[in-house]
Amino acid sequence: MLALLFLRTIYLHRYRIEHRALGAIVRYRSIISGIATYLPGMQRPCTRGTGGTDSARYCYSVWLRHLVMAKNNGLNHCPSIVAELGPGDSLGVGLAALLSGSDQYFAFDVVEHATSERNLQVFDDLVALFENKADIPNAEEFPRIKPYLTNYNFPSDLLDDDRLRRALDQTRMTRIRRAINNHHDPRSPIQYKVPWCDTSALEEETVDMVYSQAVLEHVNDLPGTYRAMRRWLKPTGYISHQIDFKSHGIDHEWNGHWTYPDFIWRLIQGRRPFLINRLPHSVHLSLLEQEGFLVLCDKTLETKSSLSRQHLASSFESLSDRDLVTSGAFIQATRKAASTPQGYEPDFQHATCFSDAVQLQ
Ligand SMILES: C[S@@+](CC[C@H](N)C(=O)[O-])C[C@H]1O[C@@H](n2cnc3c(N)ncnc32)[C@H](O)[C@@H]1O
């Protein structure tokens, strides 16, 4: 028994040393790769591609999760005009929106990761998924995609045969394909704007849904971005965002990014156009309130913290206990009406896709 206890102590001691050594290696690697971005000729690491949307099944899974959640929260599950922040390697999530009936799609990024070639490949694979009414790829296939759903069957209640027939009509397909190649033409139903800088990127009150997947944690100007979204939304529009608060491999602890002093963080950031903004969940909730959003869904994920408060950098000393363990959130919110009469309920269910006003019909 004593021998067993002795062996266990040695094992734990070795584990702690190895864990600490690994932590140090990850930290130094992050700092060195940040500094390296200042060297002439060094490719900036986050311009190499983002992973994720280069797969049609990933895009299909992401889009249908946002749509199913919209339905669950009583929101418009047939939005005509959609805008996406940070589509990444392809415009596939927006193409999935068009293939389920949306009429117009705006994509805003800070780096032009997507190419027409990849978009066309993903598009063809998406058409097959919709035609076969494939089930939503689940957590076994994509453990990192959130939000998790309770049911991953193809959502026939949202995408019934009539809607699919209209959405997958051959003439419509041809127009979407053409639009993929013409996304710089201002009359195209697909607009890919890179870089986008301010609220003027879109006209006021024109969009039914603004969504993003794993993007808001990267945005440098978060207040400006919430302001822009509020301005773009139609009065009955809504936003839908999955946000990941983890350290994205910069530290070996999932929430270790809150331990770096600001000056070290600036070195890690280097010349990269974006990294992670380190803003916790509560900052998003404050900005939503400040910009006049009504939060209808805030589905958070909690992960145990191995950090104690004394490890936190001074900028994060006052992080709440809840923020310290909130590793992700799925948020859907509408505009708060300025002069909403009491008892008024906006008609979110009103199906607005297949609109005559836009080119895909
Ligand atoms: C982790 S990737 C996610 C890509 C894609 N949404 C996915 O699910 O695979 C983050 C994306 O956010 C973009 N991004 C960073 N800052 C942004 C900003 N201020 N506005 C729009 N997109 C931004 C990046 O260029 C990148 O495409």
PDBQT file of the ligand as one rigid body, heavy atoms in Angstrom, charges set to zero:
ROOT
HETATM    1  C1  LIG A 401     -11.674  30.982 -36.687  1.00  0.00    +0.000 C 
HETATM    2  S1  LIG A 401     -12.070  31.707 -38.210  1.00  0.00    +0.000 S 
HETATM    3  C2  LIG A 401     -13.746  31.151 -38.415  1.00  0.00    +0.000 C 
HETATM    4  C3  LIG A 401     -14.101  30.997 -39.850  1.00  0.00    +0.000 C 
HETATM    5  C4  LIG A 401     -15.471  30.385 -40.131  1.00  0.00    +0.000 C 
HETATM    6  N1  LIG A 401     -16.537  31.187 -39.621  1.00  0.00    +0.000 N 
HETATM    7  C5  LIG A 401     -15.550  28.982 -39.586  1.00  0.00    +0.000 C 
HETATM    8  O1  LIG A 401     -16.499  28.675 -38.853  1.00  0.00    +0.000 OA
HETATM    9  O2  LIG A 401     -14.679  28.153 -39.942  1.00  0.00    +0.000 OA
HETATM   10  C6  LIG A 401     -12.248  33.423 -37.843  1.00  0.00    +0.000 C 
HETATM   11  C7  LIG A 401     -12.644  34.264 -39.026  1.00  0.00    +0.000 C 
HETATM   12  O3  LIG A 401     -12.958  35.579 -38.549  1.00  0.00    +0.000 OA
HETATM   13  C8  LIG A 401     -12.405  36.511 -39.452  1.00  0.00    +0.000 C 
HETATM   14  N2  LIG A 401     -12.317  37.814 -38.783  1.00  0.00    +0.000 N 
HETATM   15  C9  LIG A 401     -11.423  38.265 -37.877  1.00  0.00    +0.000 A 
HETATM   16  N3  LIG A 401     -11.695  39.524 -37.520  1.00  0.00    +0.000 NA
HETATM   17  C10 LIG A 401     -12.824  39.877 -38.200  1.00  0.00    +0.000 A 
HETATM   18  C11 LIG A 401     -13.610  41.052 -38.269  1.00  0.00    +0.000 A 
HETATM   19  N4  LIG A 401     -13.306  42.138 -37.556  1.00  0.00    +0.000 N 
HETATM   20  N5  LIG A 401     -14.680  41.072 -39.086  1.00  0.00    +0.000 NA
HETATM   21  C12 LIG A 401     -15.002  39.977 -39.823  1.00  0.00    +0.000 A 
HETATM   22  N6  LIG A 401     -14.295  38.838 -39.787  1.00  0.00    +0.000 NA
HETATM   23  C13 LIG A 401     -13.217  38.792 -39.008  1.00  0.00    +0.000 A 
HETATM   24  C14 LIG A 401     -11.096  35.856 -39.877  1.00  0.00    +0.000 C 
HETATM   25  O4  LIG A 401     -10.511  36.415 -41.017  1.00  0.00    +0.000 OA
HETATM   26  C15 LIG A 401     -11.573  34.431 -40.096  1.00  0.00    +0.000 C 
HETATM   27  O5  LIG A 401     -12.151  34.288 -41.355  1.00  0.00    +0.000 OA
ENDROOT
TORSDOF 0
